[in-house]
Amino acid sequence: MEHLKELIRAVPDFPLPGILFRDVTPLLRDPSGLRQVTDALALRWGGAGVEVVAGVESRGFVFGAPLAMALGVGFVPVRKPGKLPAERISRQYALEYGSNTLELHRDAVDHGQRVLLVDDLLATGGTAKATVELIEELGGAVVGAAFVIELSFLDGRKALDGYDVDALLTY
């Protein structure tokens, strides 16, 4: 995992002063790094009975879709407002530097379907918690939440108390 940490770029004062942004784009550019992330997540969640992966816009798409393929399951996108064309549900949530809204198609998850949430980063947990609420509103069962990076000092796991949470890298 040290190789992966070397591929994460720290960008100070982005998107606002005082925030140290962990940029995964160098990791995405590196084929062995991207493969290592996919393989590690597949190894961790392969025996969990995942039936569908839900990836959060936008970097959750990048990590979630290949993970879904590796697990042999489908993928559903959790989007920002105005991006999904069919009937949808939405949740507003707080970020460490503002707020936003997420949406999910009403038919994205079947009742009782076992769903793995995937995103690049766990910070305060607001995005992940909103995604869990969307999945559960549709009757899905959240198997867990998988992240490439966790910013442990922001204590985002508290927002996901009671769920299986895993991150490959911790800062």
HUVEN-V34344 format. One record per residue. RES is the residue in one letter. PSI is psi in whole degrees, -180 to 180 (* if undefined). BURIAL is I if it has 16 or more other C-alpha atoms within 10 Angstrom, else O. D_CENTER is the distance of its C-alpha to the mean C-alpha in whole Angstrom. Layout:
res->[RES	RES]
psi->[PSI	PSI]
burial->[BURIAL	BURIAL]
d_center->[D_CENTER	D_CENTER]
This chain:
res->[M	E	H	L	K	E	L	I	R	A	V	P	D	F	P	L	P	G	I	L	F	R	D	V	T	P	L	L	R	D	P	S	G	L	R	Q	V	T	D	A	L	A	L	R	W	G	G	A	G	V	E	V	V	A	G	V	E	S	R	G	F	V	F	G	A	P	L	A	M	A	L	G	V	G	F	V	P	V	R	K	P	G	K	L	P	A	E	R	I	S	R	Q	Y	A	L	E	Y	G	S	N	T	L	E	L	H	R	D	A	V	D	H	G	Q	R	V	L	L	V	D	D	L	L	A	T	G	G	T	A	K	A	T	V	E	L	I	E	E	L	G	G	A	V	V	G	A	A	F	V	I	E	L	S	F	L	D	G	R	K	A	L	D	G	Y	D	V	D	A	L	L	T	Y]
psi->[-19	-35	-40	-42	-35	-23	-3	123	133	123	107	149	38	132	-4	157	138	-10	131	105	131	107	118	-1	-36	-35	-42	-31	-20	110	-38	-35	-45	-41	-41	-42	-50	-46	-42	-42	-40	-39	-44	-42	0	-31	14	2	28	132	-21	146	132	115	135	133	136	-29	-20	-26	-45	-38	-32	-41	-48	-31	-44	-44	-43	-33	-10	34	175	173	137	134	134	117	163	162	144	8	-23	130	-23	-178	137	164	161	160	134	149	161	140	171	-13	32	-150	165	-178	144	152	154	136	143	-28	17	-31	132	154	128	-6	137	116	135	122	134	134	167	-32	135	115	-99	-15	-2	-44	-47	-43	-42	-40	-44	-44	-40	-48	-46	-31	-32	-3	6	157	116	113	-37	-179	124	132	151	-43	141	129	88	-28	-15	-7	39	-20	-28	-36	-19	25	132	-7	153	115	135	138	141	-36	142	136	*]
burial->[O	O	O	I	I	O	I	I	O	O	O	O	O	O	O	O	O	O	O	O	O	I	I	I	O	O	I	I	O	O	O	O	I	I	I	I	I	I	I	I	I	I	O	O	I	O	O	O	O	I	I	I	I	I	I	I	I	O	I	I	I	I	I	I	I	I	I	I	O	O	I	O	O	I	I	I	I	I	I	I	O	O	O	O	O	O	O	O	O	I	I	O	I	O	O	O	O	O	O	O	O	I	I	I	I	I	O	I	I	I	O	O	I	I	I	I	I	I	I	I	I	I	I	I	I	I	I	I	I	I	I	I	O	I	I	I	O	I	O	I	I	I	I	I	I	I	I	I	I	I	I	O	O	O	O	I	I	O	O	I	O	O	O	O	I	I	I	I	I	O	O]
d_center->[18	21	21	17	18	21	19	17	19	19	20	22	23	20	19	22	24	24	20	19	16	14	15	13	15	18	16	15	19	20	20	20	18	15	17	17	13	13	16	15	12	14	17	15	14	17	19	17	18	15	16	13	9	8	5	5	8	9	8	5	8	10	8	7	11	13	11	13	16	16	16	18	16	15	12	12	10	9	12	13	17	20	18	18	22	22	22	19	18	17	16	16	15	16	14	16	18	18	17	15	15	12	14	14	17	19	20	16	16	19	21	20	18	15	12	9	5	3	2	5	7	8	11	13	10	11	8	7	10	11	9	10	14	13	13	16	18	18	19	16	16	12	13	10	7	6	6	8	10	11	13	15	18	16	16	12	13	16	14	12	16	17	14	13	11	11	10	12	14	15	17]
